[in-house]
Amino acid sequence: MQIYTVEAILLVFLILITGCIIYERDLLSAVMIYCAFSFGAVLLYLMMGSPDVAFTEVVVGTVSTIFYVIALKKIDRWCK
């Protein structure tokens, strides 16, 4: 029963993080918050017993974050 509670807390955490990403005005901050979302997803995948999906999420989250930061260096990082 305790495992279900932790999974529910992680799901609520992911929903809150998604809301923070949507309403963030600074794009670099949104990318950093996306890192927290990716970390929470990795924890959730590990709790559900799928380490292969968690490893894939780590790789995709890291590579996409690097690409986002490189792209933000070339454009204005504030939303209008």
mmCIF file of the N, C-alpha and C atoms, coordinates in Angstrom:
data_MODEL
# 
_entry.id   MODEL 
# 
loop_
_atom_site.group_PDB 
_atom_site.id 
_atom_site.type_symbol 
_atom_site.label_atom_id 
_atom_site.label_alt_id 
_atom_site.label_comp_id 
_atom_site.label_asym_id 
_atom_site.label_entity_id 
_atom_site.label_seq_id 
_atom_site.pdbx_PDB_ins_code 
_atom_site.Cartn_x 
_atom_site.Cartn_y 
_atom_site.Cartn_z 
_atom_site.occupancy 
_atom_site.B_iso_or_equiv 
_atom_site.pdbx_formal_charge 
_atom_site.auth_seq_id 
_atom_site.auth_comp_id 
_atom_site.auth_asym_id 
_atom_site.auth_atom_id 
_atom_site.pdbx_PDB_model_num 
ATOM 1   N N  . MET A 1 1  ? 0.818  -1.198 0.000   1.00 0.00 ? 1  MET A N  1 
ATOM 2   C CA . MET A 1 1  ? 0.000  0.000  0.000   1.00 0.00 ? 1  MET A CA 1 
ATOM 3   C C  . MET A 1 1  ? 0.860  1.260  0.000   1.00 0.00 ? 1  MET A C  1 
ATOM 4   N N  . GLN A 1 2  ? 2.011  1.201  0.643   1.00 0.00 ? 2  GLN A N  1 
ATOM 5   C CA . GLN A 1 2  ? 2.878  2.365  0.716   1.00 0.00 ? 2  GLN A CA 1 
ATOM 6   C C  . GLN A 1 2  ? 3.464  2.707  -0.655  1.00 0.00 ? 2  GLN A C  1 
ATOM 7   N N  . ILE A 1 3  ? 3.686  1.696  -1.497  1.00 0.00 ? 3  ILE A N  1 
ATOM 8   C CA . ILE A 1 3  ? 4.214  1.933  -2.839  1.00 0.00 ? 3  ILE A CA 1 
ATOM 9   C C  . ILE A 1 3  ? 3.228  2.765  -3.650  1.00 0.00 ? 3  ILE A C  1 
ATOM 10  N N  . TYR A 1 4  ? 1.931  2.466  -3.516  1.00 0.00 ? 4  TYR A N  1 
ATOM 11  C CA . TYR A 1 4  ? 0.922  3.216  -4.247  1.00 0.00 ? 4  TYR A CA 1 
ATOM 12  C C  . TYR A 1 4  ? 0.886  4.672  -3.804  1.00 0.00 ? 4  TYR A C  1 
ATOM 13  N N  . THR A 1 5  ? 1.129  4.924  -2.538  1.00 0.00 ? 5  THR A N  1 
ATOM 14  C CA . THR A 1 5  ? 1.160  6.292  -2.037  1.00 0.00 ? 5  THR A CA 1 
ATOM 15  C C  . THR A 1 5  ? 2.324  7.065  -2.639  1.00 0.00 ? 5  THR A C  1 
ATOM 16  N N  . VAL A 1 6  ? 3.482  6.449  -2.705  1.00 0.00 ? 6  VAL A N  1 
ATOM 17  C CA . VAL A 1 6  ? 4.652  7.111  -3.290  1.00 0.00 ? 6  VAL A CA 1 
ATOM 18  C C  . VAL A 1 6  ? 4.423  7.368  -4.773  1.00 0.00 ? 6  VAL A C  1 
ATOM 19  N N  . GLU A 1 7  ? 3.843  6.408  -5.485  1.00 0.00 ? 7  GLU A N  1 
ATOM 20  C CA . GLU A 1 7  ? 3.546  6.603  -6.903  1.00 0.00 ? 7  GLU A CA 1 
ATOM 21  C C  . GLU A 1 7  ? 2.532  7.734  -7.099  1.00 0.00 ? 7  GLU A C  1 
ATOM 22  N N  . ALA A 1 8  ? 1.538  7.817  -6.238  1.00 0.00 ? 8  ALA A N  1 
ATOM 23  C CA . ALA A 1 8  ? 0.544  8.888  -6.336  1.00 0.00 ? 8  ALA A CA 1 
ATOM 24  C C  . ALA A 1 8  ? 1.193  10.244 -6.073  1.00 0.00 ? 8  ALA A C  1 
ATOM 25  N N  . ILE A 1 9  ? 2.100  10.309 -5.111  1.00 0.00 ? 9  ILE A N  1 
ATOM 26  C CA . ILE A 1 9  ? 2.806  11.560 -4.823  1.00 0.00 ? 9  ILE A CA 1 
ATOM 27  C C  . ILE A 1 9  ? 3.660  11.967 -6.014  1.00 0.00 ? 9  ILE A C  1 
ATOM 28  N N  . LEU A 1 10 ? 4.327  11.002 -6.637  1.00 0.00 ? 10 LEU A N  1 
ATOM 29  C CA . LEU A 1 10 ? 5.136  11.307 -7.821  1.00 0.00 ? 10 LEU A CA 1 
ATOM 30  C C  . LEU A 1 10 ? 4.264  11.794 -8.979  1.00 0.00 ? 10 LEU A C  1 
ATOM 31  N N  . LEU A 1 11 ? 3.094  11.191 -9.161  1.00 0.00 ? 11 LEU A N  1 
ATOM 32  C CA . LEU A 1 11 ? 2.195  11.647 -10.217 1.00 0.00 ? 11 LEU A CA 1 
ATOM 33  C C  . LEU A 1 11 ? 1.706  13.070 -9.974  1.00 0.00 ? 11 LEU A C  1 
ATOM 34  N N  . VAL A 1 12 ? 1.368  13.387 -8.736  1.00 0.00 ? 12 VAL A N  1 
ATOM 35  C CA . VAL A 1 12 ? 0.956  14.759 -8.407  1.00 0.00 ? 12 VAL A CA 1 
ATOM 36  C C  . VAL A 1 12 ? 2.113  15.722 -8.627  1.00 0.00 ? 12 VAL A C  1 
ATOM 37  N N  . PHE A 1 13 ? 3.332  15.293 -8.262  1.00 0.00 ? 13 PHE A N  1 
ATOM 38  C CA . PHE A 1 13 ? 4.529  16.104 -8.488  1.00 0.00 ? 13 PHE A CA 1 
ATOM 39  C C  . PHE A 1 13 ? 4.706  16.385 -9.977  1.00 0.00 ? 13 PHE A C  1 
ATOM 40  N N  . LEU A 1 14 ? 4.514  15.384 -10.819 1.00 0.00 ? 14 LEU A N  1 
ATOM 41  C CA . LEU A 1 14 ? 4.656  15.576 -12.260 1.00 0.00 ? 14 LEU A CA 1 
ATOM 42  C C  . LEU A 1 14 ? 3.589  16.522 -12.807 1.00 0.00 ? 14 LEU A C  1 
ATOM 43  N N  . ILE A 1 15 ? 2.377  16.438 -12.286 1.00 0.00 ? 15 ILE A N  1 
ATOM 44  C CA . ILE A 1 15 ? 1.317  17.347 -12.734 1.00 0.00 ? 15 ILE A CA 1 
ATOM 45  C C  . ILE A 1 15 ? 1.632  18.782 -12.324 1.00 0.00 ? 15 ILE A C  1 
ATOM 46  N N  . LEU A 1 16 ? 2.116  18.975 -11.114 1.00 0.00 ? 16 LEU A N  1 
ATOM 47  C CA . LEU A 1 16 ? 2.486  20.322 -10.662 1.00 0.00 ? 16 LEU A CA 1 
ATOM 48  C C  . LEU A 1 16 ? 3.651  20.883 -11.466 1.00 0.00 ? 16 LEU A C  1 
ATOM 49  N N  . ILE A 1 17 ? 4.628  20.050 -11.753 1.00 0.00 ? 17 ILE A N  1 
ATOM 50  C CA . ILE A 1 17 ? 5.770  20.490 -12.550 1.00 0.00 ? 17 ILE A CA 1 
ATOM 51  C C  . ILE A 1 17 ? 5.318  20.893 -13.946 1.00 0.00 ? 17 ILE A C  1 
ATOM 52  N N  . THR A 1 18 ? 4.376  20.148 -14.518 1.00 0.00 ? 18 THR A N  1 
ATOM 53  C CA . THR A 1 18 ? 3.856  20.491 -15.843 1.00 0.00 ? 18 THR A CA 1 
ATOM 54  C C  . THR A 1 18 ? 3.180  21.856 -15.827 1.00 0.00 ? 18 THR A C  1 
ATOM 55  N N  . GLY A 1 19 ? 2.423  22.140 -14.787 1.00 0.00 ? 19 GLY A N  1 
ATOM 56  C CA . GLY A 1 19 ? 1.814  23.462 -14.654 1.00 0.00 ? 19 GLY A CA 1 
ATOM 57  C C  . GLY A 1 19 ? 2.842  24.562 -14.523 1.00 0.00 ? 19 GLY A C  1 
ATOM 58  N N  . CYS A 1 20 ? 3.905  24.302 -13.787 1.00 0.00 ? 20 CYS A N  1 
ATOM 59  C CA . CYS A 1 20 ? 4.975  25.295 -13.651 1.00 0.00 ? 20 CYS A CA 1 
ATOM 60  C C  . CYS A 1 20 ? 5.661  25.557 -14.989 1.00 0.00 ? 20 CYS A C  1 
ATOM 61  N N  . ILE A 1 21 ? 5.861  24.510 -15.773 1.00 0.00 ? 21 ILE A N  1 
ATOM 62  C CA . ILE A 1 21 ? 6.503  24.673 -17.081 1.00 0.00 ? 21 ILE A CA 1 
ATOM 63  C C  . ILE A 1 21 ? 5.608  25.506 -17.999 1.00 0.00 ? 21 ILE A C  1 
ATOM 64  N N  . ILE A 1 22 ? 4.319  25.267 -17.971 1.00 0.00 ? 22 ILE A N  1 
ATOM 65  C CA . ILE A 1 22 ? 3.404  25.982 -18.855 1.00 0.00 ? 22 ILE A CA 1 
ATOM 66  C C  . ILE A 1 22 ? 3.385  27.473 -18.540 1.00 0.00 ? 22 ILE A C  1 
ATOM 67  N N  . TYR A 1 23 ? 3.394  27.838 -17.260 1.00 0.00 ? 23 TYR A N  1 
ATOM 68  C CA . TYR A 1 23 ? 3.245  29.241 -16.885 1.00 0.00 ? 23 TYR A CA 1 
ATOM 69  C C  . TYR A 1 23 ? 4.570  29.978 -16.677 1.00 0.00 ? 23 TYR A C  1 
ATOM 70  N N  . GLU A 1 24 ? 5.683  29.336 -16.887 1.00 0.00 ? 24 GLU A N  1 
ATOM 71  C CA . GLU A 1 24 ? 6.987  29.992 -16.715 1.00 0.00 ? 24 GLU A CA 1 
ATOM 72  C C  . GLU A 1 24 ? 7.251  30.917 -17.900 1.00 0.00 ? 24 GLU A C  1 
ATOM 73  N N  . ARG A 1 25 ? 7.672  32.150 -17.620 1.00 0.00 ? 25 ARG A N  1 
ATOM 74  C CA . ARG A 1 25 ? 7.925  33.131 -18.671 1.00 0.00 ? 25 ARG A CA 1 
ATOM 75  C C  . ARG A 1 25 ? 9.360  33.064 -19.189 1.00 0.00 ? 25 ARG A C  1 
ATOM 76  N N  . ASP A 1 26 ? 10.282 32.685 -18.339 1.00 0.00 ? 26 ASP A N  1 
ATOM 77  C CA . ASP A 1 26 ? 11.686 32.577 -18.737 1.00 0.00 ? 26 ASP A CA 1 
ATOM 78  C C  . ASP A 1 26 ? 11.924 31.179 -19.312 1.00 0.00 ? 26 ASP A C  1 
ATOM 79  N N  . LEU A 1 27 ? 12.381 31.120 -20.552 1.00 0.00 ? 27 LEU A N  1 
ATOM 80  C CA . LEU A 1 27 ? 12.523 29.828 -21.209 1.00 0.00 ? 27 LEU A CA 1 
ATOM 81  C C  . LEU A 1 27 ? 13.628 28.976 -20.585 1.00 0.00 ? 27 LEU A C  1 
ATOM 82  N N  . LEU A 1 28 ? 14.700 29.596 -20.117 1.00 0.00 ? 28 LEU A N  1 
ATOM 83  C CA . LEU A 1 28 ? 15.769 28.832 -19.476 1.00 0.00 ? 28 LEU A CA 1 
ATOM 84  C C  . LEU A 1 28 ? 15.278 28.211 -18.173 1.00 0.00 ? 28 LEU A C  1 
ATOM 85  N N  . SER A 1 29 ? 14.470 28.937 -17.442 1.00 0.00 ? 29 SER A N  1 
ATOM 86  C CA . SER A 1 29 ? 13.885 28.377 -16.219 1.00 0.00 ? 29 SER A CA 1 
ATOM 87  C C  . SER A 1 29 ? 12.941 27.222 -16.551 1.00 0.00 ? 29 SER A C  1 
ATOM 88  N N  . ALA A 1 30 ? 12.205 27.354 -17.646 1.00 0.00 ? 30 ALA A N  1 
ATOM 89  C CA . ALA A 1 30 ? 11.314 26.275 -18.060 1.00 0.00 ? 30 ALA A CA 1 
ATOM 90  C C  . ALA A 1 30 ? 12.101 25.018 -18.413 1.00 0.00 ? 30 ALA A C  1 
ATOM 91  N N  . VAL A 1 31 ? 13.258 25.193 -19.037 1.00 0.00 ? 31 VAL A N  1 
ATOM 92  C CA . VAL A 1 31 ? 14.102 24.041 -19.364 1.00 0.00 ? 31 VAL A CA 1 
ATOM 93  C C  . VAL A 1 31 ? 14.626 23.384 -18.089 1.00 0.00 ? 31 VAL A C  1 
ATOM 94  N N  . MET A 1 32 ? 15.013 24.170 -17.115 1.00 0.00 ? 32 MET A N  1 
ATOM 95  C CA . MET A 1 32 ? 15.499 23.603 -15.860 1.00 0.00 ? 32 MET A CA 1 
ATOM 96  C C  . MET A 1 32 ? 14.371 22.893 -15.101 1.00 0.00 ? 32 MET A C  1 
ATOM 97  N N  . ILE A 1 33 ? 13.168 23.441 -15.173 1.00 0.00 ? 33 ILE A N  1 
ATOM 98  C CA . ILE A 1 33 ? 12.033 22.776 -14.544 1.00 0.00 ? 33 ILE A CA 1 
ATOM 99  C C  . ILE A 1 33 ? 11.722 21.476 -15.291 1.00 0.00 ? 33 ILE A C  1 
ATOM 100 N N  . TYR A 1 34 ? 11.931 21.479 -16.600 1.00 0.00 ? 34 TYR A N  1 
ATOM 101 C CA . TYR A 1 34 ? 11.756 20.253 -17.380 1.00 0.00 ? 34 TYR A CA 1 
ATOM 102 C C  . TYR A 1 34 ? 12.718 19.167 -16.906 1.00 0.00 ? 34 TYR A C  1 
ATOM 103 N N  . CYS A 1 35 ? 13.908 19.561 -16.468 1.00 0.00 ? 35 CYS A N  1 
ATOM 104 C CA . CYS A 1 35 ? 14.850 18.582 -15.899 1.00 0.00 ? 35 CYS A CA 1 
ATOM 105 C C  . CYS A 1 35 ? 14.249 17.931 -14.659 1.00 0.00 ? 35 CYS A C  1 
ATOM 106 N N  . ALA A 1 36 ? 13.575 18.717 -13.831 1.00 0.00 ? 36 ALA A N  1 
ATOM 107 C CA . ALA A 1 36 ? 12.918 18.159 -12.648 1.00 0.00 ? 36 ALA A CA 1 
ATOM 108 C C  . ALA A 1 36 ? 11.797 17.210 -13.056 1.00 0.00 ? 36 ALA A C  1 
ATOM 109 N N  . PHE A 1 37 ? 11.074 17.545 -14.128 1.00 0.00 ? 37 PHE A N  1 
ATOM 110 C CA . PHE A 1 37 ? 10.022 16.660 -14.627 1.00 0.00 ? 37 PHE A CA 1 
ATOM 111 C C  . PHE A 1 37 ? 10.628 15.344 -15.092 1.00 0.00 ? 37 PHE A C  1 
ATOM 112 N N  . SER A 1 38 ? 11.729 15.420 -15.810 1.00 0.00 ? 38 SER A N  1 
ATOM 113 C CA . SER A 1 38 ? 12.381 14.213 -16.305 1.00 0.00 ? 38 SER A CA 1 
ATOM 114 C C  . SER A 1 38 ? 12.866 13.347 -15.145 1.00 0.00 ? 38 SER A C  1 
ATOM 115 N N  . PHE A 1 39 ? 13.411 13.974 -14.116 1.00 0.00 ? 39 PHE A N  1 
ATOM 116 C CA . PHE A 1 39 ? 13.866 13.239 -12.940 1.00 0.00 ? 39 PHE A CA 1 
ATOM 117 C C  . PHE A 1 39 ? 12.703 12.553 -12.232 1.00 0.00 ? 39 PHE A C  1 
ATOM 118 N N  . GLY A 1 40 ? 11.586 13.262 -12.111 1.00 0.00 ? 40 GLY A N  1 
ATOM 119 C CA . GLY A 1 40 ? 10.402 12.663 -11.498 1.00 0.00 ? 40 GLY A CA 1 
ATOM 120 C C  . GLY A 1 40 ? 9.863  11.497 -12.310 1.00 0.00 ? 40 GLY A C  1 
ATOM 121 N N  . ALA A 1 41 ? 9.914  11.622 -13.641 1.00 0.00 ? 41 ALA A N  1 
ATOM 122 C CA . ALA A 1 41 ? 9.472  10.520 -14.495 1.00 0.00 ? 41 ALA A CA 1 
ATOM 123 C C  . ALA A 1 41 ? 10.380 9.309  -14.340 1.00 0.00 ? 41 ALA A C  1 
ATOM 124 N N  . VAL A 1 42 ? 11.685 9.560  -14.221 1.00 0.00 ? 42 VAL A N  1 
ATOM 125 C CA . VAL A 1 42 ? 12.631 8.456  -14.012 1.00 0.00 ? 42 VAL A CA 1 
ATOM 126 C C  . VAL A 1 42 ? 12.328 7.735  -12.702 1.00 0.00 ? 42 VAL A C  1 
ATOM 127 N N  . LEU A 1 43 ? 12.086 8.493  -11.650 1.00 0.00 ? 43 LEU A N  1 
ATOM 128 C CA . LEU A 1 43 ? 11.749 7.875  -10.366 1.00 0.00 ? 43 LEU A CA 1 
ATOM 129 C C  . LEU A 1 43 ? 10.459 7.067  -10.456 1.00 0.00 ? 43 LEU A C  1 
ATOM 130 N N  . LEU A 1 44 ? 9.478  7.605  -11.162 1.00 0.00 ? 44 LEU A N  1 
ATOM 131 C CA . LEU A 1 44 ? 8.214  6.892  -11.309 1.00 0.00 ? 44 LEU A CA 1 
ATOM 132 C C  . LEU A 1 44 ? 8.400  5.601  -12.097 1.00 0.00 ? 44 LEU A C  1 
ATOM 133 N N  . TYR A 1 45 ? 9.173  5.645  -13.166 1.00 0.00 ? 45 TYR A N  1 
ATOM 134 C CA . TYR A 1 45 ? 9.429  4.438  -13.947 1.00 0.00 ? 45 TYR A CA 1 
ATOM 135 C C  . TYR A 1 45 ? 10.168 3.392  -13.113 1.00 0.00 ? 45 TYR A C  1 
ATOM 136 N N  . LEU A 1 46 ? 11.113 3.829  -12.306 1.00 0.00 ? 46 LEU A N  1 
ATOM 137 C CA . LEU A 1 46 ? 11.829 2.886  -11.449 1.00 0.00 ? 46 LEU A CA 1 
ATOM 138 C C  . LEU A 1 46 ? 10.909 2.278  -10.394 1.00 0.00 ? 46 LEU A C  1 
ATOM 139 N N  . MET A 1 47 ? 10.006 3.088  -9.847  1.00 0.00 ? 47 MET A N  1 
ATOM 140 C CA . MET A 1 47 ? 9.065  2.572  -8.856  1.00 0.00 ? 47 MET A CA 1 
ATOM 141 C C  . MET A 1 47 ? 8.114  1.543  -9.468  1.00 0.00 ? 47 MET A C  1 
ATOM 142 N N  . MET A 1 48 ? 7.786  1.736  -10.742 1.00 0.00 ? 48 MET A N  1 
ATOM 143 C CA . MET A 1 48 ? 6.878  0.808  -11.413 1.00 0.00 ? 48 MET A CA 1 
ATOM 144 C C  . MET A 1 48 ? 7.591  -0.434 -11.942 1.00 0.00 ? 48 MET A C  1 
ATOM 145 N N  . GLY A 1 49 ? 8.904  -0.482 -11.788 1.00 0.00 ? 49 GLY A N  1 
ATOM 146 C CA . GLY A 1 49 ? 9.642  -1.681 -12.146 1.00 0.00 ? 49 GLY A CA 1 
ATOM 147 C C  . GLY A 1 49 ? 10.070 -1.779 -13.590 1.00 0.00 ? 49 GLY A C  1 
ATOM 148 N N  . SER A 1 50 ? 10.327 -0.633 -14.228 1.00 0.00 ? 50 SER A N  1 
ATOM 149 C CA . SER A 1 50 ? 10.794 -0.683 -15.618 1.00 0.00 ? 50 SER A CA 1 
ATOM 150 C C  . SER A 1 50 ? 12.077 0.143  -15.761 1.00 0.00 ? 50 SER A C  1 
ATOM 151 N N  . PRO A 1 51 ? 13.211 -0.450 -15.393 1.00 0.00 ? 51 PRO A N  1 
ATOM 152 C CA . PRO A 1 51 ? 14.475 0.294  -15.454 1.00 0.00 ? 51 PRO A CA 1 
ATOM 153 C C  . PRO A 1 51 ? 14.916 0.623  -16.877 1.00 0.00 ? 51 PRO A C  1 
ATOM 154 N N  . ASP A 1 52 ? 14.500 -0.169 -17.874 1.00 0.00 ? 52 ASP A N  1 
ATOM 155 C CA . ASP A 1 52 ? 14.886 0.129  -19.243 1.00 0.00 ? 52 ASP A CA 1 
ATOM 156 C C  . ASP A 1 52 ? 14.232 1.424  -19.734 1.00 0.00 ? 52 ASP A C  1 
ATOM 157 N N  . VAL A 1 53 ? 12.973 1.629  -19.382 1.00 0.00 ? 53 VAL A N  1 
ATOM 158 C CA . VAL A 1 53 ? 12.293 2.870  -19.751 1.00 0.00 ? 53 VAL A CA 1 
ATOM 159 C C  . VAL A 1 53 ? 12.881 4.040  -18.971 1.00 0.00 ? 53 VAL A C  1 
ATOM 160 N N  . ALA A 1 54 ? 13.248 3.822  -17.713 1.00 0.00 ? 54 ALA A N  1 
ATOM 161 C CA . ALA A 1 54 ? 13.869 4.876  -16.911 1.00 0.00 ? 54 ALA A CA 1 
ATOM 162 C C  . ALA A 1 54 ? 15.208 5.290  -17.511 1.00 0.00 ? 54 ALA A C  1 
ATOM 163 N N  . PHE A 1 55 ? 15.998 4.322  -17.955 1.00 0.00 ? 55 PHE A N  1 
ATOM 164 C CA . PHE A 1 55 ? 17.287 4.646  -18.566 1.00 0.00 ? 55 PHE A CA 1 
ATOM 165 C C  . PHE A 1 55 ? 17.083 5.430  -19.859 1.00 0.00 ? 55 PHE A C  1 
ATOM 166 N N  . THR A 1 56 ? 16.096 5.039  -20.648 1.00 0.00 ? 56 THR A N  1 
ATOM 167 C CA . THR A 1 56 ? 15.799 5.770  -21.883 1.00 0.00 ? 56 THR A CA 1 
ATOM 168 C C  . THR A 1 56 ? 15.373 7.195  -21.574 1.00 0.00 ? 56 THR A C  1 
ATOM 169 N N  . GLU A 1 57 ? 14.579 7.384  -20.534 1.00 0.00 ? 57 GLU A N  1 
ATOM 170 C CA . GLU A 1 57 ? 14.154 8.728  -20.137 1.00 0.00 ? 57 GLU A CA 1 
ATOM 171 C C  . GLU A 1 57 ? 15.341 9.566  -19.689 1.00 0.00 ? 57 GLU A C  1 
ATOM 172 N N  . VAL A 1 58 ? 16.284 8.964  -18.995 1.00 0.00 ? 58 VAL A N  1 
ATOM 173 C CA . VAL A 1 58 ? 17.482 9.704  -18.579 1.00 0.00 ? 58 VAL A CA 1 
ATOM 174 C C  . VAL A 1 58 ? 18.252 10.196 -19.798 1.00 0.00 ? 58 VAL A C  1 
ATOM 175 N N  . VAL A 1 59 ? 18.439 9.317  -20.772 1.00 0.00 ? 59 VAL A N  1 
ATOM 176 C CA . VAL A 1 59 ? 19.200 9.689  -21.964 1.00 0.00 ? 59 VAL A CA 1 
ATOM 177 C C  . VAL A 1 59 ? 18.463 10.758 -22.772 1.00 0.00 ? 59 VAL A C  1 
ATOM 178 N N  . VAL A 1 60 ? 17.182 10.554 -23.004 1.00 0.00 ? 60 VAL A N  1 
ATOM 179 C CA . VAL A 1 60 ? 16.409 11.520 -23.784 1.00 0.00 ? 60 VAL A CA 1 
ATOM 180 C C  . VAL A 1 60 ? 16.308 12.853 -23.048 1.00 0.00 ? 60 VAL A C  1 
ATOM 181 N N  . GLY A 1 61 ? 16.088 12.828 -21.746 1.00 0.00 ? 61 GLY A N  1 
ATOM 182 C CA . GLY A 1 61 ? 16.007 14.067 -20.966 1.00 0.00 ? 61 GLY A CA 1 
ATOM 183 C C  . GLY A 1 61 ? 17.303 14.841 -20.969 1.00 0.00 ? 61 GLY A C  1 
ATOM 184 N N  . THR A 1 62 ? 18.416 14.151 -20.869 1.00 0.00 ? 62 THR A N  1 
ATOM 185 C CA . THR A 1 62 ? 19.716 14.826 -20.865 1.00 0.00 ? 62 THR A CA 1 
ATOM 186 C C  . THR A 1 62 ? 20.028 15.433 -22.225 1.00 0.00 ? 62 THR A C  1 
ATOM 187 N N  . VAL A 1 63 ? 19.839 14.660 -23.278 1.00 0.00 ? 63 VAL A N  1 
ATOM 188 C CA . VAL A 1 63 ? 20.146 15.156 -24.623 1.00 0.00 ? 63 VAL A CA 1 
ATOM 189 C C  . VAL A 1 63 ? 19.219 16.303 -25.008 1.00 0.00 ? 63 VAL A C  1 
ATOM 190 N N  . SER A 1 64 ? 17.934 16.188 -24.710 1.00 0.00 ? 64 SER A N  1 
ATOM 191 C CA . SER A 1 64 ? 17.017 17.263 -25.070 1.00 0.00 ? 64 SER A CA 1 
ATOM 192 C C  . SER A 1 64 ? 17.302 18.528 -24.268 1.00 0.00 ? 64 SER A C  1 
ATOM 193 N N  . THR A 1 65 ? 17.688 18.391 -23.015 1.00 0.00 ? 65 THR A N  1 
ATOM 194 C CA . THR A 1 65 ? 18.036 19.571 -22.225 1.00 0.00 ? 65 THR A CA 1 
ATOM 195 C C  . THR A 1 65 ? 19.247 20.284 -22.801 1.00 0.00 ? 65 THR A C  1 
ATOM 196 N N  . ILE A 1 66 ? 20.242 19.523 -23.227 1.00 0.00 ? 66 ILE A N  1 
ATOM 197 C CA . ILE A 1 66 ? 21.425 20.123 -23.837 1.00 0.00 ? 66 ILE A CA 1 
ATOM 198 C C  . ILE A 1 66 ? 21.037 20.861 -25.113 1.00 0.00 ? 66 ILE A C  1 
ATOM 199 N N  . PHE A 1 67 ? 20.198 20.250 -25.943 1.00 0.00 ? 67 PHE A N  1 
ATOM 200 C CA . PHE A 1 67 ? 19.763 20.910 -27.172 1.00 0.00 ? 67 PHE A CA 1 
ATOM 201 C C  . PHE A 1 67 ? 18.954 22.167 -26.878 1.00 0.00 ? 67 PHE A C  1 
ATOM 202 N N  . TYR A 1 68 ? 18.087 22.128 -25.874 1.00 0.00 ? 68 TYR A N  1 
ATOM 203 C CA . TYR A 1 68 ? 17.299 23.305 -25.523 1.00 0.00 ? 68 TYR A CA 1 
ATOM 204 C C  . TYR A 1 68 ? 18.197 24.452 -25.071 1.00 0.00 ? 68 TYR A C  1 
ATOM 205 N N  . VAL A 1 69 ? 19.182 24.157 -24.252 1.00 0.00 ? 69 VAL A N  1 
ATOM 206 C CA . VAL A 1 69 ? 20.070 25.218 -23.759 1.00 0.00 ? 69 VAL A CA 1 
ATOM 207 C C  . VAL A 1 69 ? 20.894 25.799 -24.906 1.00 0.00 ? 69 VAL A C  1 
ATOM 208 N N  . ILE A 1 70 ? 21.370 24.962 -25.816 1.00 0.00 ? 70 ILE A N  1 
ATOM 209 C CA . ILE A 1 70 ? 22.121 25.462 -26.976 1.00 0.00 ? 70 ILE A CA 1 
ATOM 210 C C  . ILE A 1 70 ? 21.222 26.339 -27.838 1.00 0.00 ? 70 ILE A C  1 
ATOM 211 N N  . ALA A 1 71 ? 19.987 25.929 -28.048 1.00 0.00 ? 71 ALA A N  1 
ATOM 212 C CA . ALA A 1 71 ? 19.056 26.732 -28.849 1.00 0.00 ? 71 ALA A CA 1 
ATOM 213 C C  . ALA A 1 71 ? 18.736 28.052 -28.156 1.00 0.00 ? 71 ALA A C  1 
ATOM 214 N N  . LEU A 1 72 ? 18.628 28.047 -26.834 1.00 0.00 ? 72 LEU A N  1 
ATOM 215 C CA . LEU A 1 72 ? 18.322 29.287 -26.113 1.00 0.00 ? 72 LEU A CA 1 
ATOM 216 C C  . LEU A 1 72 ? 19.478 30.268 -26.148 1.00 0.00 ? 72 LEU A C  1 
ATOM 217 N N  . LYS A 1 73 ? 20.704 29.788 -26.350 1.00 0.00 ? 73 LYS A N  1 
ATOM 218 C CA . LYS A 1 73 ? 21.832 30.709 -26.462 1.00 0.00 ? 73 LYS A CA 1 
ATOM 219 C C  . LYS A 1 73 ? 21.750 31.510 -27.755 1.00 0.00 ? 73 LYS A C  1 
ATOM 220 N N  . LYS A 1 74 ? 21.032 30.990 -28.750 1.00 0.00 ? 74 LYS A N  1 
ATOM 221 C CA . LYS A 1 74 ? 20.944 31.641 -30.043 1.00 0.00 ? 74 LYS A CA 1 
ATOM 222 C C  . LYS A 1 74 ? 19.726 32.556 -30.185 1.00 0.00 ? 74 LYS A C  1 
ATOM 223 N N  . ILE A 1 75 ? 18.751 32.454 -29.271 1.00 0.00 ? 75 ILE A N  1 
ATOM 224 C CA . ILE A 1 75 ? 17.548 33.275 -29.361 1.00 0.00 ? 75 ILE A CA 1 
ATOM 225 C C  . ILE A 1 75 ? 17.339 34.040 -28.056 1.00 0.00 ? 75 ILE A C  1 
ATOM 226 N N  . ASP A 1 76 ? 16.351 34.900 -28.060 1.00 0.00 ? 76 ASP A N  1 
ATOM 227 C CA . ASP A 1 76 ? 15.961 35.617 -26.845 1.00 0.00 ? 76 ASP A CA 1 
ATOM 228 C C  . ASP A 1 76 ? 15.235 34.648 -25.927 1.00 0.00 ? 76 ASP A C  1 
ATOM 229 N N  . ARG A 1 77 ? 15.638 34.571 -24.675 1.00 0.00 ? 77 ARG A N  1 
ATOM 230 C CA . ARG A 1 77 ? 15.091 33.544 -23.793 1.00 0.00 ? 77 ARG A CA 1 
ATOM 231 C C  . ARG A 1 77 ? 13.825 33.960 -23.070 1.00 0.00 ? 77 ARG A C  1 
ATOM 232 N N  . TRP A 1 78 ? 13.364 35.172 -23.246 1.00 0.00 ? 78 TRP A N  1 
ATOM 233 C CA . TRP A 1 78 ? 12.146 35.621 -22.550 1.00 0.00 ? 78 TRP A CA 1 
ATOM 234 C C  . TRP A 1 78 ? 10.967 35.581 -23.501 1.00 0.00 ? 78 TRP A C  1 
ATOM 235 N N  . CYS A 1 79 ? 9.837  35.047 -23.050 1.00 0.00 ? 79 CYS A N  1 
ATOM 236 C CA . CYS A 1 79 ? 8.597  35.061 -23.841 1.00 0.00 ? 79 CYS A CA 1 
ATOM 237 C C  . CYS A 1 79 ? 8.011  36.454 -23.793 1.00 0.00 ? 79 CYS A C  1 
ATOM 238 N N  . LYS A 1 80 ? 7.398  36.830 -24.854 1.00 0.00 ? 80 LYS A N  1 
ATOM 239 C CA . LYS A 1 80 ? 6.786  38.160 -24.918 1.00 0.00 ? 80 LYS A CA 1 
ATOM 240 C C  . LYS A 1 80 ? 5.335  38.080 -24.492 1.00 0.00 ? 80 LYS A C  1 
# 
